Amino acid sequence: MANAIARGELQPILTDYGHQLGTPIAVIYPQKRYLSAKVLVFVEFMTELMANLKRFGIVD
């Protein structure tokens, strides 16, 4: 990720909150039979992200 930031491909946001790593994150969305594709993709993205962060020991 640091390389992508250095190349300008990613831009850090919420940098004031970096000290709170390890704080629990919850994805809350309406419970409907059919969720929009955007919600489904976001939930899948967050699930993968958290699994990778755990795998590399960045979060518990």
N, C-alpha and C positions, 0 to 999 in steps of 0.2 A: 504494500500500500504506500509506503514512503516513496518508492520509486515513481509510482503513478502521480503522487502529489508533486514531486520534484519536476516531472515532465509537464505538469499542468493539466493532466487528464482527470484528476480528482481535485476537489477543493474541500478543505476541512470546514466543517460547520460546527456550531455549538462548542467551540474550543474552550469556553469558560467552564464547561462541565466535564472536562477530561479527568479531573481528579476524582470523579465519582465512578470510576471503573469498578465493576463488581456489584453495582447497584442493580437489583432485579429489574428486568424489563418484561412488560406484558403487552401482547398484541390483543386488543379488544375490538371486536367487530360484531355487528348484529347477527344474531343466529337466524339465518334464513335457509330455506331449502336450497336456493340457488344464489350463490354469491357471485358478484361481478368478477370478471377475469382479473381486474386490477387488484382486488382484495386477495384473491387466491394466489396470485404471483407474489404479492408482498408477504403474505404469511409464509409461503414456501421459501422466499429469500431470507426472511428472518430466521426461520428454522435452520436452514443451511448455515447461515452466518454464525448463529450461536453454537451449532455443533462444531464448526471449525475453530471458533474461539476456545471452546472447551478442549478440543483435541490438542491445540497448541499451548494449553495452559494459561491462556490470557484471562479467562474467567473460570469460576468454579462451576 
